[in-house]
Structures are given as structure tokens and as C-alpha cells.
Amino acid sequence: AGLLVGGTVSAVGILTDRSPLARKLAYGTLLVTAVVAVLRPSGSGWAVGVGLAVVAGVGLAGPWMREWMRARPTPDSPPAVAAGLMVLLLALPVATALWPGMTDGLALALGSLGAWAIALVYARGGKGALWACRIGLPLLGLAALGFDGPAAITWLLGVGIGTVLAWTPSARVAIRPLVRR
């Protein structure tokens, strides 16, 4: 249930960018959320999550979105590495949850909230955003202690790739663009 609610909130949050790519990414996030809902239904919170996903999907598909979204991407779009880091942070909890042996909901919920919080901080680009990725991501690796086999490997691999991406110059430039002096 937490994954469904988190996926829906993430999809809606992605739209604050107002770009066509953000709308496609939001559709993808909702689609993955729907797949998880079908493959792994859970208790009473599941209905709330599915309801929020349906509301967000209707909101994305509505004709009012065409006027609100920008028609063309901005000229100073973020580097591909930064976009990849964001997608990884949003998709990692979903990819981990899809493994059949995933039984520890608390570890997944805490890890998901941590990954999505780091994604939000990095997307906002405020002070400490880059260090939140560089230090916070390795700390998220501790969530794998509550996972079994393939889920733990998936989580650790994603955290490792994200940490490497966070230390690239492109990830830094996305937060602090180069300025001529």
C-alpha cells in the first residue's frame, strides 16, 4: 500500500516540472505502480493506493494538462546523468518490491521513503542536495539488511549505481551550473 501511495505521489510530483518528458515519466511511474498493485495486492491500504493512482491517472490524461504543460523542453535541460539518477531513485523501490521473496514491508517502506526523499531534495537543487545523494545513498544500502536474496541484490546494485552517478561531474553541474566569471 505504501508503494502505491508513494508511486502516485511521485507521479504527481514529477509534473511540477511541467515538461513533456515529466508527463511521460509520470505515466511510466503510474504504470509501474499499477503493475505492482496487480501483482502484489495487500491489505486495506491497497484500495486507497489504487484509488489515488486512478485519480492521478485521470488528472494526467485530462485535456487541461495540454494547456498547462510546456510544448517544448527548456534549453537548459539537466544532464543525462542527473536525469538517470532521478529515474533510478524513483524506480529502485519498485524494482525491489517486484521480487517474489520480498516480505519485509518495513524495510521496503523506509528504503522507499529514503530514496524518494533524496530524489525530491536532489530535484529541488537546494543546499546540500548533492551531498544528500552522495552520503544518503550509501546509507540507504542498510535497508537491504531486511531484504531476501534477489531483492537485496537489486537494492544494493541500484544504490551502488546511484552512488557512482552522484559522484560524477554531471551530477554536480545539474545542481550548480558552470558560470562564467
C-alpha positions in Angstrom: 0.0 0.0 0.0 2.8 2.4 0.8 4.4 1.7 -2.5 1.2 2.5 -4.3 0.7 5.8 -2.4 4.4 6.7 -2.9 4.3 5.9 -6.6 1.2 8.0 -7.1 2.6 10.9 -5.1 5.9 10.6 -7.1 4.0 10.7 -10.4 2.1 13.8 -9.4 5.3 15.4 -8.0 7.1 14.8 -11.3 4.6 17.1 -13.0 5.8 20.2 -11.2 8.5 20.3 -13.9 5.7 21.0 -16.5 7.7 19.4 -19.3 6.5 16.8 -21.8 9.2 14.4 -20.6 7.9 14.8 -17.0 4.4 13.8 -18.1 5.8 10.7 -19.8 7.8 9.8 -16.7 4.7 10.3 -14.6 2.7 8.0 -16.9 5.5 5.4 -16.5 5.6 5.7 -12.7 1.8 5.2 -12.6 2.0 2.2 -15.0 4.6 0.5 -12.8 2.6 1.3 -9.7 -0.5 -0.3 -11.4 1.6 -3.4 -12.3 2.8 -3.7 -8.7 -0.8 -3.3 -7.5 -2.0 -6.2 -9.7 0.9 -8.5 -8.9 1.1 -7.8 -5.2 -2.2 -6.7 -3.7 -2.1 -6.1 0.1 -4.4 -5.1 2.9 -6.9 -2.3 3.2 -4.3 0.4 2.3 -4.2 -1.2 -1.2 -7.6 0.2 -2.1 -6.5 3.7 -1.1 -3.3 3.4 -3.2 -5.2 2.2 -6.2 -7.8 5.0 -5.8 -5.0 7.6 -5.7 -3.4 6.1 -8.7 -6.7 6.2 -10.7 -7.2 9.9 -9.7 -3.7 10.8 -10.7 -4.1 8.9 -14.0 -7.3 10.8 -14.8 -5.6 14.0 -13.9 -2.7 13.2 -16.2 -4.9 12.2 -19.1 -7.3 15.2 -18.8 -7.4 17.9 -21.6 -6.5 20.6 -19.0 -3.0 19.2 -18.9 -2.3 20.2 -22.6 -2.6 23.9 -21.7 -0.6 23.6 -18.5 2.4 21.6 -19.9 5.1 23.3 -21.8 5.2 22.4 -25.5 9.0 22.3 -25.8 11.7 21.3 -23.4 13.7 24.1 -21.8 17.0 25.0 -23.4 18.9 24.4 -20.2 17.7 20.9 -19.5 19.6 18.8 -16.9 22.4 16.5 -17.9 21.5 12.9 -18.8 23.4 11.6 -15.7 21.2 13.8 -13.4 18.0 12.6 -15.1 19.3 9.0 -14.8 19.9 9.4 -11.1 16.4 10.7 -10.6 14.8 7.8 -12.6 17.0 5.4 -10.6 15.9 6.8 -7.2 12.2 6.7 -8.3 12.4 3.2 -9.8 14.6 1.4 -7.3 11.9 0.7 -4.6 9.5 -0.5 -7.3 12.1 -2.8 -8.9 12.9 -4.2 -5.4 9.3 -4.7 -4.5 8.6 -6.8 -7.6 10.7 -9.8 -6.3 8.5 -12.6 -5.1 10.5 -13.1 -1.9 10.0 -9.5 -0.7 8.4 -10.0 2.7 9.8 -7.2 4.9 7.4 -4.3 4.3 9.0 -2.1 6.9 12.5 -2.2 5.4 11.0 -1.5 1.9 8.8 1.3 3.2 11.8 3.0 5.0 14.1 2.4 2.0 11.4 3.8 -0.4 10.8 6.9 1.6 14.5 7.5 1.9 15.1 7.1 -1.9 12.1 9.3 -2.7 13.2 11.9 -0.2 16.7 12.0 -1.7 15.1 12.3 -5.2 13.0 15.2 -4.0 15.9 17.0 -2.4 18.1 16.5 -5.5 15.3 17.6 -7.8 14.9 20.8 -5.9 18.6 21.5 -6.1 18.9 23.3 -2.8 21.9 23.5 -0.5 23.1 20.0 0.5 21.2 18.3 -2.4 24.3 16.8 -3.9 25.6 15.6 -0.6 22.3 14.1 0.2 22.8 11.9 -2.8 26.5 11.2 -2.1 26.1 10.3 1.5 22.4 9.4 1.8 22.5 6.8 -1.0 25.2 4.6 0.6 23.2 4.8 3.9 20.2 3.5 2.1 22.1 0.4 1.4 21.4 -0.6 5.0 17.8 -1.2 4.0 19.0 -4.3 2.2 19.6 -6.0 5.5 15.8 -6.5 5.6 15.5 -8.0 2.1 15.9 -11.6 0.9 18.3 -12.8 -1.9 17.4 -11.2 -5.3 15.7 -8.2 -3.7 18.8 -7.4 -1.6 21.0 -7.7 -4.7 18.7 -5.4 -6.7 18.6 -2.8 -3.9 22.4 -2.9 -3.4 23.1 -2.7 -7.1 20.8 0.3 -7.5 22.3 2.0 -4.5 25.8 1.4 -5.9 25.0 2.7 -9.4 23.3 5.7 -7.8 26.3 6.5 -5.6 28.6 6.3 -8.6 26.3 8.6 -10.6 26.2 11.1 -7.7 29.9 11.5 -7.7 30.1 12.3 -11.5 30.8 15.9 -12.6 27.4 15.9 -14.5 25.5 15.3 -11.3 27.3 18.3 -9.7 26.7 20.6 -12.8 22.9 19.8 -12.6 22.9 21.3 -9.1 25.5 24.1 -9.6 25.7 25.0 -13.2 29.0 26.3 -14.5 29.1 30.1 -14.5 31.4 32.4 -16.5 33.3 34.9 -14.4 
